[in-house]
């Protein structure tokens, strides 16, 4: 069966001038990431990365895996 995803689904996070998968972002910020506005080490807000904003070759800046392969 084909699994469908919503274009507004959060597939990762953007912080510290890079993209990061959900798993790595959760390790960095904890579960609070979904609840409150977080700030990265550079003083910038952490932004959700939505499915419709990703490209095939977008990889996590921490673990190096392709973000779309992780959904």
GUVO-165340 format. One line per 2 residues: for each residue z negated, x, y of N, C-alpha, C, O. Coordinates in pm, 1 decimal, padded with zeros to 6 digits. Example, Ala and Ser with C-alpha at 12.3 -4.5 7.8 and 13.67 -1.06 7.14 Angstrom:
% residues 2
-00780.0 01319.0 -00569.0 -00780.0 01230.0 -00450.0 -00780.0 01320.0 -00330.0 -00846.5 01423.6 -00331.9; -00708.0 01285.0 -00225.0 -00714.0 01367.0 -00106.0 -00787.0 01290.0 00003.0 -00803.9 01340.9 00113.8
//
This chain:
% residues 71
00000.0 00083.7 -00117.5 00000.0 00000.0 00000.0 00000.0 00088.7 00124.5 -00071.9 00188.5 00129.7; 00078.2 00053.5 00221.7 00087.2 00126.7 00347.2 -00032.1 00090.1 00434.5 -00064.4 -00027.4 00451.7
-00097.4 00193.1 00489.8 -00210.1 00169.6 00579.2 -00160.3 00172.0 00722.9 -00091.7 00265.6 00764.0; -00194.8 00069.2 00798.9 -00152.7 00059.3 00937.9 -00269.0 00094.0 01029.4 -00384.9 00066.8 00998.0
-00236.3 00154.3 01142.5 -00337.1 00191.4 01241.3 -00298.6 00132.1 01376.1 -00180.5 00112.2 01404.4; -00396.6 00104.5 01457.3 -00374.8 00053.1 01592.7 -00343.3 00170.0 01686.7 -00398.4 00278.9 01670.5
-00256.6 00148.3 01783.0 -00220.1 00255.3 01875.9 -00338.5 00297.0 01962.6 -00340.9 00408.9 02013.9; -00436.3 00208.5 01979.6 -00553.5 00240.2 02061.0 -00668.0 00298.5 01977.6 -00779.3 00313.6 02027.8
-00641.8 00330.9 01851.7 -00743.0 00391.5 01766.2 -00771.8 00534.2 01814.1 -00679.7 00610.9 01841.8; -00900.0 00568.5 01823.5 -00939.4 00703.9 01863.1 -00923.5 00795.6 01742.3 -00989.5 00776.9 01640.0
-00834.8 00895.6 01754.9 -00808.3 00987.4 01643.6 -00864.1 01126.7 01670.4 -00861.3 01212.8 01582.4; -00914.4 01148.9 01790.3 -00972.3 01277.0 01825.0 -01027.8 01273.0 01965.6 -01038.6 01167.0 02027.3
-01063.1 01392.0 02015.7 -01122.4 01401.7 02148.9 -01063.8 01520.8 02222.1 -01029.1 01621.5 02160.4; -01052.6 01509.5 02353.9 -01003.4 01618.7 02437.7 -01120.1 01671.3 02520.1 -01182.5 01597.9 02596.6
-01148.3 01801.1 02502.5 -01251.2 01867.8 02581.9 -01227.6 02018.2 02575.9 -01162.1 02069.0 02484.9; -01282.6 02088.0 02674.9 -01268.3 02232.9 02686.5 -01121.3 02276.9 02675.4 -01088.7 02374.3 02607.5
-01033.8 02202.1 02744.3 -00890.5 02233.6 02754.0 -00820.3 02239.6 02618.8 -00726.7 02317.6 02601.1; -00864.8 02157.9 02523.3 -00801.8 02154.7 02391.1 -00825.7 02018.8 02326.2 -00906.2 01939.0 02374.3
-00755.2 01993.8 02216.8 -00773.6 01872.5 02137.5 -00861.7 01905.3 02018.4 -00859.2 02016.9 01966.5; -00940.2 01806.2 01975.3 -01032.7 01826.8 01864.4 -01035.6 01701.9 01776.6 -01030.8 01589.7 01827.1
-01043.4 01721.9 01645.1 -01050.2 01608.2 01552.9 -01186.1 01538.7 01566.7 -01279.6 01594.0 01624.7; -01195.5 01418.9 01513.6 -01319.4 01341.7 01522.6 -01436.3 01414.4 01457.1 -01547.8 01413.8 01509.2
-01410.0 01476.6 01343.2 -01516.8 01544.6 01269.8 -01574.4 01662.0 01349.9 -01696.3 01674.7 01362.1; -01489.0 01745.9 01403.3 -01535.4 01860.9 01481.2 -01604.9 01816.3 01610.2 -01704.8 01875.8 01650.6
-01552.5 01712.2 01674.6 -01615.1 01660.8 01796.4 -01753.2 01604.0 01765.7 -01845.9 01620.8 01844.9; -01767.8 01537.6 01652.5 -01898.2 01484.2 01613.3 -01997.7 01596.4 01585.8 -02115.9 01584.1 01618.0
-01950.7 01705.1 01526.8 -02038.8 01820.4 01503.3 -02085.2 01880.2 01635.6 -02199.7 01923.6 01647.8; -01997.3 01882.4 01733.6 -02028.0 01942.8 01864.3 -02118.2 01855.0 01949.3 -02211.8 01904.4 02012.0
-02090.1 01722.3 01952.1 -02161.2 01631.8 02042.1 -02253.3 01533.0 01971.1 -02335.0 01468.4 02036.8; -02242.9 01519.5 01840.4 -02324.6 01423.3 01767.6 -02271.8 01282.3 01781.4 -02162.4 01260.2 01833.2
-02349.5 01188.7 01735.4 -02308.7 01048.0 01737.2 -02306.5 00989.1 01878.3 -02248.1 00882.8 01899.6; -02368.5 01055.8 01973.5 -02371.1 01006.9 02111.7 -02233.0 01004.1 02175.2 -02213.2 00940.3 02278.6
-02137.9 01072.5 02114.2 -02002.7 01081.2 02167.4 -01941.5 00943.2 02189.0 -01870.7 00921.7 02287.3; -01967.6 00851.0 02099.6 -01911.3 00716.0 02109.7 -01990.2 00627.7 02205.6 -01939.6 00524.8 02250.4
-02112.8 00666.2 02237.4 -02202.4 00578.7 02311.6 -02204.9 00606.7 02461.4 -02197.8 00514.2 02542.3; -02214.9 00733.8 02498.2 -02226.3 00765.2 02640.5 -02123.5 00869.4 02681.8 -02064.5 00937.1 02597.6
-02103.3 00881.1 02810.5 -02007.2 00978.1 02863.7 -02063.2 01118.7 02847.0 -02175.0 01147.8 02889.3; -01984.4 01204.5 02785.4 -02027.6 01340.9 02758.9 -01953.2 01436.9 02851.4 -01843.9 01406.8 02899.5
-02014.0 01552.5 02875.3 -01955.8 01657.9 02958.1 -01943.2 01783.1 02871.9 -02036.7 01818.2 02799.9; -01827.1 01851.5 02878.6 -01809.5 01973.4 02800.0 -01870.9 02093.7 02871.6 -01926.3 02079.2 02980.6
-01861.3 02211.3 02811.7 -01920.2 02333.3 02868.2 -01856.2 02375.2 02999.7 -01915.8 02450.1 03077.1; -01735.3 02327.0 03024.9 -01665.3 02359.8 03149.1 -01698.1 02261.3 03261.1 -01649.0 02275.9 03373.0
-01781.7 02160.4 03231.1 -01821.3 02062.3 03330.9 -01727.5 01944.3 03344.5 -01739.6 01865.7 03438.6; -01633.1 01930.8 03250.7 -01536.2 01820.7 03254.0 -01576.8 01710.1 03157.3 -01641.2 01736.5 03055.8
-01539.1 01586.2 03188.8 -01568.5 01477.4 03096.2 -01488.1 01490.7 02966.5 -01375.6 01540.5 02966.2; -01548.0 01445.7 02858.3 -01483.0 01442.9 02727.5 -01404.0 01312.6 02719.0 -01458.4 01205.1 02744.4
-01275.4 01322.1 02683.2 -01188.5 01204.8 02678.4 -01146.6 01173.9 02535.4 -01120.2 01264.9 02456.8; -01140.4 01043.8 02501.6 -01088.1 01008.0 02369.7 -00938.4 01035.2 02361.8 -00866.9 01023.6 02461.3
-00892.5 01071.1 02244.0 -00750.4 01092.5 02217.3 -00704.1 00975.9 02131.1 -00746.9 00961.7 02016.5; -00616.7 00892.7 02186.3 -00569.6 00774.2 02115.7 -00446.7 00805.6 02031.6 -00371.5 00898.3 02061.5
-00427.8 00728.7 01927.9 -00317.7 00749.5 01834.7 -00183.3 00757.4 01905.4 -00100.6 00841.9 01871.2; -00160.2 00671.0 02003.0 -00029.8 00670.2 02070.1 -00010.3 00789.2 02164.6 00098.9 00806.9 02218.5
-00113.2 00870.3 02185.3 -00102.8 00987.8 02271.0 -00080.3 01116.8 02192.1 -00061.3 01222.9 02251.5; -00082.1 01108.8 02061.4 -00072.5 01228.9 01979.0 00071.2 01257.9 01937.9 00156.6 01169.2 01934.2
00094.6 01384.1 01907.5 00223.3 01426.7 01854.8 00201.0 01482.6 01715.4 00088.5 01517.0 01679.1; 00307.1 01491.8 01637.7 00298.6 01536.1 01498.2 00231.4 01671.8 01482.7 00161.3 01694.9 01384.2
00251.7 01761.9 01578.6 00200.0 01898.1 01564.6 00069.3 01923.5 01639.5 00028.6 02038.9 01653.1; 00002.4 01818.7 01688.2 -00127.0 01836.3 01754.6 -00231.6 01875.4 01651.7 -00254.4 01803.8 01554.2
-00294.6 01989.4 01674.4 -00395.2 02039.7 01580.6 -00529.8 02051.2 01650.8 -00537.0 02065.6 01772.9; -00635.1 02044.7 01572.2 -00771.0 02058.1 01622.0 -00793.4 02201.8 01668.7 -00758.2 02296.6 01598.5
-00851.3 02217.3 01785.7 -00879.5 02348.5 01840.7 -00992.3 02420.6 01770.1 -01011.6 02540.3 01791.4; -01068.1 02349.8 01685.7 -01177.7 02412.9 01611.6 -01137.4 02447.3 01468.6 -01142.4 02563.8 01429.0
-01097.6 02347.0 01391.0 -01069.7 02369.2 01248.2 -00922.5 02398.2 01219.6 -00889.1 02446.7 01111.5; -00834.1 02368.8 01315.4 -00692.5 02399.0 01299.2 -00612.1 02297.0 01220.7 -00490.5 02311.6 01208.5
-00676.4 02194.5 01167.3 -00601.7 02093.1 01091.5 -00525.6 02002.2 01186.3 -00567.4 01980.2 01300.0; -00412.4 01949.2 01138.1 -00333.6 01855.0 01217.2 -00412.1 01725.4 01232.0 -00461.5 01670.0 01133.8
-00423.0 01677.8 01355.4 -00504.3 01560.3 01383.4 -00450.1 01436.5 01313.3 -00528.5 01357.1 01261.4; -00319.2 01417.7 01310.2 -00263.5 01299.2 01246.3 -00279.8 01301.8 01094.3 -00275.6 01196.3 01031.1
-00298.3 01418.8 01034.5 -00323.1 01426.1 00890.2 -00463.7 01380.9 00853.4 -00492.2 01355.5 00736.4; -00552.0 01370.7 00953.1 -00692.7 01338.9 00927.9 -00725.7 01191.2 00942.4 -00839.5 01151.1 00918.1
-00629.2 01110.3 00981.2 -00659.4 00967.3 00998.2 -00628.3 00891.2 00871.8 -00647.1 00769.6 00866.7
//
